[in-house]
Structures are given as structure tokens and as C-alpha cells.
Amino acid sequence: MTTQVIVLNGGSSSGKSVIVRCLQEVLPGSWPTFGVDSFVEALPAKLQGSEGGITFAADGGVSVGAEFRALDAAWTEGIAAMARAGAGIIVDDVFLGGAASRQRWEKALAGLTVLWVGVRCDAEVAAGREIARGDRVRGMAASQARVVHEGMNYDVEVDTTHAESLECARVIAAHVTRSPSPAG
């Protein structure tokens, strides 16, 4: 079966975004990527730090409300529609609820061939990356490093603690069954 969607799940600063860029280079064809960070940035300012939107606690915790969830459901359905229209899609997400968070993607991607990828990174290494980035709430990487993988089953897992992003992308790409798209 041809892989239609690749979903990467990992905590903040685990290296998903860089792996995604490498995947776009090593995979045949053109694979657009959609990440939860871009989704959050696209939200109206009034949903940032609001009860109905998304809040980031001082300790790195993240809470989302009803308006966020409704927009997130529309976003996931839109990405699924693009895959159904023939685009190979890469999703970069953070399953804060572990396996329960995956269910929203499973529902949206029903009927599509999905490669589920776990991106692991040692909490201390991710915390160091978080500090170096300077654009994250301190503590987010450490608190997410383990919880995002709770109860999860993956088709492939990579660990960026010691492996380079390109190496991880090649491991993932080896599990992708895809014909080159006309665009690529």
C-alpha cells in the first residue's frame, strides 16, 4: 500500500521539525508538511492565553479549550482532505494526551495509509535544546519527552538523543512505500 500520510509524534525540542525538513529532501516526490506549531501560530491572538484557546503554564504545561479543539478538528480534517486528493502529507505533532491524542488523527485519516512515527529524545537533551532555542517555555521539553509516547504504538521509532536528523529521516523513509508524485 502506498503511504499517504506520515505522522511524527514527539515532545517539544525532540527534533521533529528538522527531521521533517530532511524527509522532504530524501523522499521521492513533494511532501508538504503541517505542524502543530504552525497551527498554534495561525490561531487568532485572542485564543492565545485564553480559557477557550491555548495556554502555556510557567512550568511548561499546555492546556487547550473548546475553541482550540474545534479549530484543531477542522485543521486535521483539512489535512486529511489534502491527502485524499493525492498529496503525500507529513504531520509534525505533539500528542500531549498520548494514545488518546492520536485518536483525533485516526478519525480524520480513516481510510488513508498512515505511517506512525515516534520521535524520542532524552528529556535532558531536549531541555538543553529548548534553552538553546530560546522560544519555548522552560520545562516544556522535559515534561513532554515521556508523556507524548504513553500508550503509543508506532510503525517506526527514531531517537534523536544521539542520532542526526538526516539519519533519522532515512530510517523513516525506508518504511515509506510511495510512488513519486507527478509534482516531484
Salt bridges, closest charged atoms under 4 A:
ASP37 OD2 - ARG136 NH2 2.86
ASP72 OD2 - ARG104 NE 2.57
ASP92 OD1 - LYS16 NZ 3.74
ASP93 OD2 - ARG104 NH2 2.52
GLU106 OE2 - ARG102 NE 2.86
ASP135 OD1 - ARG133 NE 3.30
ASP135 OD1 - ARG136 NE 3.55
GLU150 OE2 - ARG146 NH1 2.25
GLU157 OE1 - ARG120 NE 2.46
